[in-house]
Amino acid sequence: MRVRELLDVPDLRLRLLTGVAGMDRAIRHVYTTDLPDPSRYLTPGDLVLTGLIWCRAPGDADRFVSALVRGGVSVLGAGEALGTVPDEVIQACGRHGLPLLAVPAETSFAAVTEEVGRRLSGDRATEMTRVLGRRRLLLSAVAEGAGLDAMFRLMSRELGAECWLLTGLGRVVGGTGTSLPGPLALRLACEYLRADRMPAATEVSVPGAGAGKYSLFGVGGEPRITSWFLACAGREQDWPHELRESVAELAADVALERARLDAARTGDRKLAEAIVTMLASRGGEGAAPAEIASLMRAAGLPPDGRYLVAVMGAAASAMVTGPNADRWRCDLAGELVLPDGEGALVAPLGDEIVVLVPAPEAPPDEDAPAEHHVAARIRAAQPVVESDRSRVRLTVGISAPAASVTALPGALHEAGSAQRLAALRLAGPGGTAAVSVVTSDEVASHELLLASVPASVLRSFRERLLGPLLAYDDQHRAELLPTLREFLACSGSWNACAARMYVHVNTVRYRIRRIEELTGRDLSCLDDQVDFFLALRIR
């Protein structure tokens, strides 16, 4: 109900004592009071009725009206049972821009309250009818498989507000409003992933992409980084009840549509698992090319195409529960390679995820290999990944393009080695980033050897060689291991090592002799130096 509509009720005989500003304000509740400061009891949209008993001294009116304005009151109704409304009250309402209605002595506050309640009940019944009608339209669209675009076209006519559907990584899936700039979409995704609860209100400003207030609604379960969310312009707290209900309905129906899409991909997922299993079979040599080619045709992938193979490891510090608990890593891997990976094949292989990506065509003005293009896109997601409350950490290895089916098993092995190197870098000193990506052409040093050896073998080698030194240092605080590291870094120079460690050269000689005694190795021998160097690189 609007202030104007209340003033127009003839039986109440209300009079407007201030200007016409604020006549279209909505009245949502009625509150009667004669407290000098009713602040704690006010709610936005109130019609406050008062008998003016509190108005006794200069300044009382200004304090009372100020409290109403701070509480978001829509209009003040002053009773004239004790006389006409004082000029001080009229002037205070004029200064603060609060509409003031005079309630004549013959009109009771109960009559005003009853009239407002009756109008609000009728408004809510009308609103509920509209809400239910929209709900039926949306459910019909979902049941008929109309798709997300049709749902948003339907809601754009009904909502009257801009609303977009985004993935947890900031990709825009659809919306009722104008195109959302990419930097703004990424910023909204970061705010969604950081929020403590849903729905969340946020205010963002992105240079060159715009600024504004948005309300975020989750669509799907944990982790949020693989779910979707609705971003709607404006603050949800300021919306009318009908708009809040409509957006909540849209979120629920989008969740239904996503579940339908996921269910439709069940067969594709099983086919992808079969292809990846074949590529990894026979000790990494892969199954017969004809068998793999047959399955690829069934999956809609031409066997003679050029493909990149990516292997991804993903870990989250928080426990992932809900419907996505078993496949969130696959969902995340598939999302990371979009839009280059449109039509990509994604499947788990042990603890990792394998992605077969059609090699993107490089733009004419770029000389970068295809794997670098995909790697750059994955690295660009790092700010969003770091925003997720589950503290996801990604390690990704990407092969060079494989030009035939027969080259795919080798590309898988290549990507696996690169992924293990990415994991070593993430675990090493300075490895604080959430995303570590290594392409095959980066794997060209001793790191390739370490990444290619099983972790259990590496640990055993390191323990046999460095275990005695670690134990001796723990017992005697002798700093043998730091001395060994500096000695090798100085290419076996006694004096350079002593200078870097701020000790006498004889101290270095004594410590190196003790290392040789404990390990049975000779640090003047290049072979033993190499063994120690590799052992120190194992983490």
KEMARVO-243499 format. One line per 8 residues: their letters; for each residue x, y, z of C-alpha. Coordinates in Angstrom, 3 decimals. Each point is the difference from the previous one (the first is absolute). Example, Ala and Ser with C-alpha at 12.3 -4.5 7.8 and 13.67 -1.06 7.14 Angstrom:
AS = 12.300:-4.500:7.800  1.370:3.440:-0.660
//
This chain:
MRVRELLD = 0.000:0.000:0.000  1.278:3.506:-0.866  -0.288:3.172:2.128  -2.065:1.550:-2.812  -2.519:-2.864:0.139  -0.423:0.372:3.779  -0.598:3.753:-0.328  -2.670:-0.667:-2.641
VPDLRLRL = -2.159:-2.187:2.291  -3.051:2.292:0.487  -1.325:-1.534:3.225  3.227:0.736:1.878  -0.010:3.750:-0.867  3.790:0.267:0.285  1.734:3.268:-0.959  3.512:0.509:-1.372
LTGVAGMD = 1.926:2.608:2.020  3.302:-0.082:-1.910  1.041:0.082:-3.672  -0.906:-2.711:-2.488  3.486:-1.526:0.037  -0.083:-3.602:1.191  -3.589:-0.666:-1.028  1.035:-3.144:-1.884
RAIRHVYT = 1.778:-1.571:2.958  -1.164:-3.516:0.838  -1.698:-0.696:3.339  0.756:-3.496:1.293  -0.894:0.179:3.708  -1.835:2.157:2.542  1.547:0.953:3.363  -1.686:2.136:2.674
TDLPDPSR = 2.198:1.740:2.589  0.366:3.009:2.309  3.564:-0.782:1.044  2.383:3.007:-0.313  2.478:-2.291:-1.856  -1.573:-3.109:-1.562  3.139:-0.894:-2.024  0.390:-3.575:1.254
YLTPGDLV = -3.534:-0.962:-1.048  -0.033:1.432:-3.517  0.241:-1.961:-3.250  0.444:1.360:-3.547  -3.342:0.793:-1.655  -1.873:0.798:3.231  -3.010:2.296:0.277  0.505:1.460:3.490
LTGLIWCR = -3.107:1.240:1.815  0.494:2.267:3.024  -2.165:2.046:2.375  2.810:2.579:0.441  0.130:-0.432:3.802  3.809:0.056:-0.265  0.009:3.521:-1.551  0.450:2.244:3.089
APGDADRF = 3.171:2.041:-0.441  1.938:1.664:-2.826  2.130:-2.555:-1.859  -2.260:-2.967:0.829  -1.497:-0.018:-3.503  3.365:0.058:-1.752  1.338:-2.872:2.137  -3.136:-2.100:-0.600
VSALVRGG = -0.097:0.570:-3.775  3.759:-0.616:-0.312  -0.446:-3.401:1.645  -2.792:-0.868:-2.443  2.108:0.941:-3.027  2.963:-2.048:1.253  -2.334:-2.996:0.397  -1.223:0.224:-3.606
VSVLGAGE = -3.583:1.017:0.886  -2.158:0.769:-3.047  -2.527:2.439:1.529  -1.066:1.512:3.349  -3.639:0.243:1.020  -0.630:2.566:2.788  -3.256:-0.220:1.961  -2.004:3.195:0.704
ALGTVPDE = -1.947:-1.317:2.977  1.931:2.447:2.276  -0.010:2.874:-2.491  1.461:0.927:-3.354  3.437:-1.232:-0.951  2.659:2.430:1.333  1.930:2.080:-2.524  3.258:-1.371:1.433
VIQACGRH = -0.969:-3.522:-1.094  -1.033:1.176:-3.484  3.269:1.887:-0.437  2.109:-2.949:1.220  -1.674:-2.348:-2.485  0.540:2.544:-2.784  3.714:0.339:0.824  0.547:-3.775:0.048
GLPLLAVP = -2.160:-0.778:-3.052  -2.470:-2.193:1.941  -3.649:0.091:-1.181  -2.331:1.102:2.836  -3.713:-0.835:0.108  -2.456:1.524:2.443  -2.395:-2.575:1.485  -3.209:1.839:1.059
AETSFAAV = -1.417:-0.539:3.478  -2.995:-1.904:-1.380  2.273:-2.588:-1.717  1.463:-2.612:2.337  3.446:-1.486:-0.428  -1.720:-3.392:-0.039  -1.938:1.003:-3.134  3.216:1.086:-1.747
TEEVGRRL = 1.748:-3.209:1.043  -2.909:-2.149:-1.184  -0.124:1.719:-3.396  3.747:-0.395:-0.561  -0.126:-3.664:1.098  -2.872:-0.706:-2.390  1.830:1.609:-2.915  3.250:-1.818:0.786
SGDRATEM = -1.816:-3.352:0.198  -1.498:0.630:-3.424  3.400:1.020:-1.408  1.605:-3.146:1.372  -2.743:-2.214:-1.408  0.495:1.606:-3.431  3.745:-0.361:0.365  -0.326:-3.671:0.935
TRVLGRRR = -2.194:-0.600:-3.043  2.691:1.493:-2.233  2.727:-1.993:1.733  -1.895:-3.258:-0.418  -0.664:0.788:-3.641  3.695:0.577:-0.627  0.823:-3.176:1.877  -2.290:-2.010:-2.291
LLLSAVAE = 1.569:1.569:-3.101  3.529:-0.785:1.182  -0.803:-3.559:0.989  -1.686:-0.564:-3.360  3.096:1.330:-1.768  2.265:-2.339:2.003  -2.283:-2.998:-0.552  -0.084:0.647:-3.759
GAGLDAMF = 3.801:0.275:-0.138  -0.179:3.587:-1.216  3.541:0.695:1.197  1.630:2.836:1.883  -0.341:2.571:-2.792  -3.764:-0.450:-0.113  -0.241:0.220:3.792  1.879:3.306:0.050
RLMSRELG = -2.073:1.412:-2.855  -3.101:-0.856:1.998  1.330:1.533:3.195  1.316:3.154:-1.710  -3.627:0.949:-0.681  -1.079:-0.798:3.544  2.875:1.158:2.217  0.587:3.502:-1.282
AECWLLTG = 3.561:-0.256:1.366  3.359:-0.931:-1.488  1.133:-3.474:0.991  2.836:-2.240:-1.250  0.883:-3.656:0.490  3.728:-0.662:0.475  2.218:-2.972:0.774  2.226:-0.024:3.084
LGRVVGGT = 2.940:0.941:-2.245  -1.810:3.052:-1.385  -1.218:-1.266:-3.401  -3.353:1.556:-0.943  -2.537:-2.732:-0.834  -3.023:2.219:-0.646  -1.941:2.976:1.274  -2.843:2.466:-0.357
GTSLPGPL = 2.179:3.101:-0.212  2.558:1.396:-2.401  3.309:-1.772:-0.526  2.072:-0.138:3.194  3.650:1.104:-0.509  2.525:-2.779:0.641  1.980:1.802:2.761  -3.232:0.799:1.835
ALRLACEY = -1.160:-3.628:-0.284  3.316:-1.210:1.486  -0.291:2.484:2.871  -3.548:-1.144:0.768  1.215:-3.622:-0.028  2.696:0.894:2.552  -2.607:1.662:2.232  -2.274:-3.047:-0.316
LRADRMPA = 2.784:-2.395:0.984  1.007:2.138:3.007  -3.501:0.586:1.395  -0.796:-1.525:3.386  -3.624:-0.728:-0.871  -2.553:0.213:-2.794  -1.636:2.171:-1.163  2.806:2.546:0.265
ATEVSVPG = 0.014:3.720:-0.748  3.126:1.600:-1.444  1.127:3.280:-1.502  2.708:-0.224:-2.651  1.923:2.435:-2.157  2.132:-1.201:-2.917  1.905:2.637:-2.001  -1.224:0.048:-3.567
AGAGKYSL = -2.749:-2.559:0.704  -2.415:1.837:2.264  -1.087:0.158:3.619  -3.145:-0.702:1.961  -1.801:-1.937:2.696  -0.881:-3.651:-0.592  -1.765:-2.822:1.799  1.416:-3.503:-0.426
FGVGGEPR = -2.051:-3.218:0.232  1.597:-3.448:0.003  -1.126:-2.679:-2.452  1.373:-3.418:0.946  2.046:-1.476:2.824  3.590:0.017:1.176  2.639:0.729:-0.969  -1.242:3.310:-1.264
ITSWFLAC = 2.737:0.167:-2.618  -1.809:-2.655:-2.071  -3.515:1.296:0.682  -1.936:2.783:-1.716  -1.395:3.207:1.431  -2.419:2.784:-0.891  1.255:3.581:0.128  -2.826:2.545:0.064
AGREQDWP = 0.342:3.775:-0.126  -0.920:1.726:3.268  -0.106:-0.985:3.654  -2.358:-2.839:0.838  -0.921:1.703:3.297  -1.446:2.964:-1.944  -2.136:-2.096:-2.373  -3.748:-0.460:0.357
HELRESVA = -1.051:-3.398:1.288  -1.298:-1.036:-3.418  3.399:0.528:-1.668  1.815:-1.965:2.711  -2.405:-2.894:-0.472  0.413:0.090:-3.772  3.813:-0.136:0.145  -0.137:-2.840:2.540
ELAADVAL = -2.288:-1.902:-2.396  2.350:0.638:-2.901  2.958:-1.319:2.016  -1.910:-3.164:0.906  -1.064:-0.618:-3.594  3.502:0.634:-1.356  1.238:-2.631:2.464  -2.589:-2.424:-1.412
ERARLDAA = 1.102:0.760:-3.563  3.661:-0.519:0.887  -0.828:-3.331:1.637  -1.824:-0.996:-3.194  2.999:0.957:-2.134  2.365:-1.942:2.282  -2.214:-3.085:-0.171  -0.020:0.199:-3.805
RTGDRKLA = 3.810:-0.140:-0.002  0.235:-3.275:1.949  0.623:-2.026:-3.159  2.645:2.462:-1.201  1.857:-0.302:3.316  0.102:-3.792:-0.206  1.269:0.157:-3.576  2.703:2.474:1.048
EAIVTMLA = 1.129:-2.303:2.809  0.283:-2.908:-2.448  2.143:2.056:-2.418  2.361:1.239:2.728  0.338:-3.501:1.447  0.980:-1.299:-3.449  2.580:2.776:-0.464  1.628:-0.911:3.315
SRGGEGAA = -0.096:-3.780:-0.469  2.849:-2.387:-0.877  2.507:1.759:2.180  -0.669:3.397:-1.522  0.225:-1.150:-3.632  -3.773:0.088:-0.448  -2.447:-2.465:-1.514  -0.260:-0.704:-3.726
PAEIASLM = -0.418:3.296:-1.915  -3.026:-1.377:-1.847  -1.834:-0.610:3.297  0.776:3.494:1.277  -1.027:1.535:-3.343  -3.332:-1.828:0.118  -0.823:1.360:3.458  1.074:3.498:-0.983
RAAGLPPD = -2.405:-0.041:-2.945  -2.773:-1.069:2.379  0.887:2.994:2.209  -0.168:2.374:-2.982  3.775:0.560:-0.184  1.685:-0.545:-3.400  2.891:-2.461:0.479  2.151:1.853:-2.535
GRYLVAVM = -0.272:3.317:1.897  2.768:1.754:1.960  -0.403:-0.253:3.755  1.677:1.275:3.125  -0.007:-2.242:3.053  -0.191:1.676:3.405  0.405:-1.814:3.315  -1.313:1.838:3.054
GAAASAMV = 0.361:-0.641:3.717  -2.437:1.847:2.282  -0.169:0.045:3.785  -2.219:1.967:2.384  0.809:0.601:3.647  -3.701:-0.064:0.919  -2.051:-3.175:-0.234  -2.186:-0.008:-3.115
TGPNADRW = -3.481:-1.402:0.584  -3.233:-0.190:-1.927  -0.847:-1.146:-3.536  3.284:1.330:-1.439  2.285:-1.777:2.500  1.093:-2.691:-2.451  0.326:1.972:-3.203  0.798:3.598:0.904
RCDLAGEL = 3.569:-0.430:-1.270  -1.278:-1.060:-3.438  -2.439:2.932:-0.061  2.801:2.398:0.921  2.404:-1.410:-2.612  -2.606:0.290:-2.748  -0.859:3.571:0.989  3.649:1.085:0.117
VLPDGEGA = 0.646:-0.781:-3.670  -3.120:1.773:-1.327  -0.582:1.537:-2.515  3.083:-1.541:-1.683  -1.090:-3.391:1.245  -3.502:0.020:-1.461  -0.670:-3.677:-0.606  2.875:-1.065:2.275
LVAPLGDE = 0.026:-3.503:1.458  0.446:-0.154:3.806  0.475:-3.107:2.155  1.716:-1.054:3.236  3.139:-2.144:-0.064  1.015:-1.048:3.480  0.348:3.123:2.136  0.328:2.309:-3.016
IVVLVPAP = -2.339:1.304:-2.689  0.815:-0.385:-3.701  -1.321:2.498:-2.550  0.197:-0.610:-3.746  -0.239:3.479:-1.577  -0.393:0.653:-3.739  3.121:2.100:-0.734  -1.144:3.628:-0.451
EAPPDEDA = 1.035:1.849:-3.106  2.405:2.810:0.908  -0.989:3.509:-1.169  1.899:1.118:-3.128  1.975:2.599:1.984  1.170:-2.479:2.658  2.934:-2.386:-0.200  -0.649:-1.648:3.382
PAEHHVAA = -0.561:-3.786:-0.094  -3.499:-1.270:0.672  0.977:-1.417:3.401  1.210:3.432:1.130  -3.354:1.509:-0.975  -1.899:-2.503:2.172  2.546:0.347:2.838  -0.445:3.779:0.006
RIRAAQPV = -3.779:-0.383:0.279  0.337:-2.348:2.978  2.527:2.290:1.721  -2.390:2.929:-0.510  -2.478:-1.773:2.290  2.398:0.192:2.956  -1.592:3.077:1.708  -3.387:-1.702:-0.077
VESDRSRV = 1.368:-3.353:1.220  1.786:1.762:2.875  -3.315:1.573:1.063  -1.715:-3.352:0.618  -0.639:-0.789:3.655  0.925:-3.663:-0.583  3.591:1.110:-0.732  0.292:-1.989:-3.213
RLTVGISA = 3.528:-0.600:-1.337  0.484:-1.040:-3.614  2.955:-1.640:-1.737  -0.302:-0.308:-3.776  2.267:-1.513:-2.656  -0.664:0.574:-3.708  1.474:-1.966:-2.904  0.994:1.223:-3.433
PAASVTAL = -2.654:-0.606:-2.692  -0.412:-3.654:-0.994  -0.618:-0.286:-3.729  -1.480:-3.514:-0.017  -1.618:-2.662:2.161  3.281:-1.875:0.213  1.649:3.079:1.561  -2.611:0.431:2.748
PGALHEAG = 1.455:-2.547:2.518  3.374:1.745:-0.239  -1.674:3.386:0.468  -1.754:-1.348:3.105  3.346:-1.129:1.452  1.513:3.383:-0.890  -2.822:1.890:1.724  0.259:-2.263:3.064
SAQRLAAL = 3.710:0.777:0.363  -0.710:3.722:-0.360  -2.738:-0.227:2.645  2.351:-1.706:2.460  2.502:2.783:-0.587  -2.765:2.544:0.620  -0.729:-1.758:3.305  3.697:0.111:0.955
RLAGPGGT = 0.112:3.729:-0.701  -3.149:0.632:2.014  1.398:-1.936:2.969  3.426:1.624:-0.190  1.318:3.259:1.449  -2.063:2.934:-1.201  -2.794:-2.292:-1.186  -2.808:2.029:1.571
AAVSVVTS = -2.177:0.476:-3.099  -3.261:-1.879:-0.365  0.703:-0.968:-3.619  3.156:-1.594:-1.438  0.051:-0.706:-3.754  2.877:-1.604:-1.917  0.088:-0.568:-3.765  2.004:-2.811:-1.577
DEVASHEL = 2.675:2.307:-1.399  0.829:1.177:3.542  0.971:-3.532:1.005  3.591:-0.090:-1.206  2.307:-0.343:3.053  0.644:-2.214:3.027  -3.563:0.951:1.046  -1.296:-2.258:-2.816
LLASVPAS = 1.951:-2.940:1.428  -1.387:0.604:3.489  -3.557:0.471:-1.296  0.217:-3.245:-1.961  1.036:-2.150:2.990  -2.677:-1.429:2.343  -0.316:1.962:3.250  0.765:-3.080:2.148
VLRSFRER = 3.325:-0.536:-1.812  0.912:3.667:0.415  -0.725:-0.075:3.727  2.064:-3.149:0.452  2.963:1.502:-1.891  -0.132:3.206:2.038  -0.279:-1.838:3.320  2.957:-2.293:-0.715
LLGPLLAY = 2.262:2.880:-0.970  -1.120:2.841:2.279  -1.576:-1.904:2.883  3.291:-0.354:1.976  0.671:3.736:-0.360  -3.483:0.974:1.159  0.308:-2.264:3.032  3.447:1.378:0.873
DDQHRAEL = -1.197:3.612:-0.320  -3.028:-0.704:2.208  2.236:-1.486:2.700  3.007:2.376:-0.147  -1.317:3.136:-1.757  3.006:-0.295:-2.284  -1.483:1.631:-3.152  1.391:-2.694:-2.254
LPTLREFL = -2.909:0.166:-2.437  0.138:3.824:-0.459  3.770:-0.283:-0.465  -0.445:-2.688:-2.666  -2.541:2.146:-1.845  2.258:3.059:0.002  3.095:-2.061:-0.908  -1.704:-1.341:-3.129
ACSGSWNA = -1.415:3.448:-0.843  3.580:1.316:0.089  1.160:-2.753:-2.396  2.123:-1.614:2.742  1.958:3.145:0.939  1.074:-0.096:3.674  0.653:3.731:0.271  -3.201:1.095:-1.806
CAARMYVH = -2.092:-2.317:2.177  1.637:1.326:3.188  -0.621:3.590:-1.064  -3.690:-0.629:-0.760  -0.515:-1.750:3.357  2.100:2.499:2.013  2.205:-2.751:1.486  3.718:-0.816:-0.139
VNTVRYRI = 1.143:-2.121:-2.952  1.227:-2.691:2.416  -3.542:-0.307:1.325  -1.218:-0.746:-3.514  2.784:-2.589:-0.467  -0.931:-1.693:3.273  -3.717:-0.137:-0.887  0.623:-1.380:-3.517
RRIEELTG = 2.284:-2.698:1.470  -2.770:-0.923:2.488  -2.538:-0.203:-2.875  2.288:-2.381:-1.879  0.468:-2.174:3.101  -3.749:-0.233:0.676  -1.012:-0.773:-3.602  3.022:-1.875:-1.325
RDLSCLDD = 0.136:2.409:-2.974  2.863:2.110:-1.387  -0.933:3.639:-0.687  3.045:0.468:-2.222  -1.589:-2.521:-2.402  -2.412:1.415:-2.607  -2.285:-3.067:0.131  -0.531:0.385:3.742
QVDFFLAL = -0.520:3.748:-0.382  -2.764:-0.671:-2.546  -1.674:-2.512:2.332  -0.023:2.505:2.848  -1.250:2.757:-2.331  -2.972:-2.115:-1.129  -0.793:-1.157:3.531  -0.178:3.608:1.173
RIR = -2.483:0.788:-2.814  -2.416:-2.714:1.136  -2.740:1.335:2.261
//
